[in-house]
Amino acid sequence: MRLGQEYVYEPGVGDAARGAIPTIDQLVQSEVEILNSAELRRRVIADLGMGRVFPDLAGKYAAADPARQSQIMDSAVAAMGRRPEDRVSAPDTSVIRLTYSDPQPRPRRPGC
């Protein structure tokens, strides 16, 4: 991560705290919180597809009614978030390590 203009506080009204810049530790912690969010995990599963992230759930998800799909998605989002050590940073560094592994990985099929 690098500090950029997007991290400089520019209030819409008034001059109080104009140009305030958070510390790198504050920024890293904020980004780690975003990476830990259920909404981000939900978007990743939706963008990549249930079949690529959780192949065992893909058939059930595709055949389910919308209410059951929501339940399956919720369980997939929860399962993806059970390893908080996958989104960590060391103190006083601007590096965030993000990994994901499947406890039962399958070999890639040719052409995938």
C-alpha positions in Angstrom: 0.0 0.0 0.0 1.1 3.5 -0.6 -0.4 6.7 0.7 -2.2 8.6 -2.0 -4.6 11.5 -2.5 -7.5 9.1 -1.9 -6.5 8.8 1.8 -6.3 12.6 2.4 -9.4 13.9 4.4 -11.0 16.8 2.5 -14.2 17.8 4.3 -17.1 19.0 2.2 -17.7 22.0 4.5 -15.3 24.0 6.7 -11.6 23.7 7.2 -11.4 21.6 10.3 -8.9 18.8 9.8 -8.5 19.6 6.1 -5.6 17.7 4.6 -5.4 15.3 7.5 -3.5 12.1 6.6 -3.9 9.0 8.6 -0.8 6.9 9.6 0.2 3.9 7.5 -0.8 1.6 10.4 -4.3 3.2 10.4 -4.6 2.7 6.7 -3.4 -0.9 6.7 -5.8 -1.7 9.5 -8.6 -0.1 7.6 -7.8 -2.1 4.4 -7.5 -5.4 6.4 -11.0 -4.7 7.8 -12.3 -4.3 4.3 -10.6 -7.6 3.2 -12.2 -9.4 6.2 -15.7 -8.2 5.4 -18.4 -10.6 4.5 -19.6 -8.3 1.7 -16.3 -8.6 -0.1 -16.3 -12.4 0.2 -19.8 -12.4 -1.2 -18.8 -10.3 -4.2 -15.7 -12.6 -4.8 -17.9 -15.7 -4.8 -20.5 -14.0 -7.1 -17.8 -12.7 -9.5 -15.8 -15.9 -9.7 -18.9 -18.2 -9.5 -19.9 -20.7 -6.9 -18.5 -23.5 -9.0 -14.9 -22.1 -9.0 -14.8 -21.3 -5.3 -16.9 -24.1 -3.8 -17.3 -26.8 -6.5 -19.1 -29.1 -4.0 -21.9 -26.5 -3.5 -22.3 -25.5 -7.2 -24.9 -28.1 -8.1 -27.0 -27.5 -5.0 -26.7 -23.7 -5.6 -27.8 -23.9 -9.2 -30.8 -26.1 -8.5 -32.0 -24.2 -5.4 -34.8 -21.7 -5.2 -33.8 -18.1 -4.4 -34.3 -18.5 -0.6 -32.1 -21.6 -0.5 -29.5 -20.0 -2.8 -29.3 -17.2 -0.2 -28.7 -19.7 2.6 -26.0 -21.6 0.5 -24.3 -18.3 -0.3 -24.3 -17.3 3.4 -22.7 -20.6 4.3 -20.1 -20.2 1.6 -19.3 -16.6 2.7 -18.9 -17.8 6.3 -16.7 -20.7 5.2 -14.5 -18.4 3.3 -14.0 -16.1 6.3 -13.0 -18.8 8.8 -9.3 -18.2 8.3 -8.5 -14.7 9.5 -4.8 -15.4 9.4 -5.1 -15.3 5.6 -5.4 -11.5 5.7 -2.7 -10.1 7.9 0.0 -7.5 8.0 3.1 -7.1 10.1 3.4 -4.1 12.4 5.0 -1.0 10.9 4.7 -2.2 7.3 2.5 -1.3 4.4 2.2 -4.8 3.1 -1.0 -6.9 3.5 -0.7 -10.6 2.7 -3.9 -12.1 1.2 -4.2 -15.8 0.6 -7.0 -18.3 0.2 -6.7 -22.1 0.1 -9.3 -24.8 -0.2 -9.0 -27.5 2.4 -9.9 -30.1 -0.3 -8.3 -28.7 -3.5 -9.1 -30.3 -6.8 -6.7 -30.5 -9.7 -7.5 -28.1 -12.5 -9.1 -29.6 -15.5 -7.4 -29.0 -18.9 -8.6 -25.8 -20.5 -9.5 -24.1 -17.2 
